[in-house]
Amino acid sequence: MFNTVTLVGRPTREPQVSTTPKGTPVCRFTLAVDRDYQGADGKRPTDFWPVTIFGPYGEKIATHLTKGRLVLVHGSVHIDQSKDEDGTYHTFPFVTCSRVQFLDRPVGGADDAQDAPAE
């Protein structure tokens, strides 16, 4: 089996960092990714992928990642499922990220973030 995804896009908001009940840091943001084709209206459709990064790597990325920066995200796709009161199942795909690579420079200076795999 093989589950890997590489996306290039821009975060739609600043990353949010929280911790799990066991104290593991979790960084979350949404990545806007344009498709390769233009729709009938002449615009490229955009997909919005929820991205999660666990551990100290997520904390580090959150300090350097800002809304609108161009990044490459590498990880795996996961599906959460929930059942509402009516018994209807809802699926929620998201990316668990193992690496973020910055593809542009931040406004106003050099970036000292390391492009390294998650530990």
C-alpha positions as CSV (number, residue, x, y, z in Angstrom):
1,M,0.0,0.0,0.0
2,F,1.1,3.5,-0.7
3,N,-0.4,6.7,0.7
4,T,1.5,9.9,-0.1
5,V,0.5,13.3,-1.3
6,T,2.4,16.4,-2.4
7,L,0.6,19.7,-2.7
8,V,1.7,23.2,-3.6
9,G,-0.5,26.0,-2.4
10,R,-1.0,28.9,0.0
11,P,-2.4,28.8,3.5
12,T,-5.7,30.6,3.8
13,R,-5.1,31.7,7.4
14,E,-2.4,31.8,10.0
15,P,-1.6,28.3,11.4
16,Q,-3.2,27.4,14.8
17,V,-1.2,25.4,17.3
18,S,-2.8,23.4,20.1
19,T,-1.9,20.4,22.1
20,T,-3.4,16.9,22.4
21,P,-4.5,15.6,25.8
22,K,-1.1,13.8,26.0
23,G,0.7,17.1,25.4
24,T,1.8,16.7,21.8
25,P,1.8,19.9,19.8
26,V,-0.5,20.0,16.8
27,C,-0.3,22.7,14.0
28,R,-3.3,23.1,11.8
29,F,-4.0,25.2,8.7
30,T,-5.9,25.1,5.4
31,L,-4.0,25.0,2.2
32,A,-5.6,26.5,-1.0
33,V,-4.5,24.5,-4.1
34,D,-5.4,25.5,-7.6
35,R,-6.3,22.8,-10.1
36,D,-4.4,22.3,-13.4
37,Y,-7.3,23.4,-15.6
38,Q,-9.6,26.4,-16.1
39,G,-13.3,26.1,-15.6
40,A,-16.0,27.3,-18.0
41,D,-15.7,30.8,-16.4
42,G,-12.0,30.9,-17.2
43,K,-10.9,30.6,-13.6
44,R,-8.9,27.7,-12.0
45,P,-11.0,25.8,-9.4
46,T,-9.4,25.7,-6.0
47,D,-9.4,22.9,-3.5
48,F,-9.0,23.6,0.2
49,W,-7.1,20.9,2.1
50,P,-7.0,20.8,5.9
51,V,-3.4,20.1,7.0
52,T,-2.2,18.8,10.3
53,I,1.4,18.6,11.6
54,F,2.2,16.9,14.8
55,G,5.1,17.4,17.2
56,P,7.8,20.0,17.6
57,Y,8.1,20.3,13.8
58,G,4.6,21.7,13.7
59,E,5.4,24.3,16.3
60,K,8.5,25.3,14.3
61,I,6.6,25.6,11.0
62,A,3.8,27.6,12.7
63,T,6.4,30.2,13.7
64,H,7.5,30.8,10.1
65,L,4.3,30.0,8.1
66,T,2.0,32.9,7.3
67,K,-1.2,33.3,5.3
68,G,-0.5,33.5,1.6
69,R,3.0,32.0,1.6
70,L,3.7,29.6,-1.2
71,V,4.6,26.2,0.2
72,L,5.0,22.6,-0.8
73,V,3.4,20.2,1.7
74,H,4.3,16.5,1.7
75,G,2.4,13.9,3.7
76,S,-0.4,11.4,3.6
77,V,-4.1,11.6,3.2
78,H,-6.4,10.5,6.0
79,I,-10.2,10.3,6.3
80,D,-12.2,11.1,9.4
81,Q,-15.8,9.9,9.6
82,S,-18.5,11.0,11.8
83,K,-22.2,10.1,12.2
84,D,-24.8,12.8,12.8
85,E,-28.0,12.5,14.8
86,D,-29.9,11.4,11.7
87,G,-27.5,8.5,11.2
88,T,-25.9,10.1,8.1
89,Y,-22.1,9.6,7.8
90,H,-19.9,12.5,6.9
91,T,-16.3,12.1,5.7
92,F,-13.6,14.7,6.2
93,P,-10.3,14.2,4.3
94,F,-7.2,15.9,5.6
95,V,-3.4,15.7,5.1
96,T,-1.1,14.7,7.9
97,C,2.1,16.6,6.9
98,S,5.6,15.2,7.3
99,R,7.4,18.0,5.5
100,V,6.9,21.6,4.5
101,Q,9.1,23.4,2.0
102,F,8.8,27.2,1.6
103,L,8.8,28.2,-2.1
104,D,9.0,31.9,-1.6
105,R,10.6,34.4,0.7
106,P,8.7,36.1,3.5
107,V,7.9,39.8,3.0
108,G,10.7,41.8,4.6
109,G,13.5,39.3,5.2
110,A,15.2,36.0,4.9
111,D,13.6,32.8,6.1
112,D,15.5,30.8,8.7
113,A,13.0,27.9,8.8
114,Q,14.6,24.5,8.1
115,D,13.0,22.3,5.4
116,A,13.4,19.0,7.3
117,P,11.3,15.9,7.8
118,A,9.2,15.7,10.9
119,E,10.7,13.9,13.8
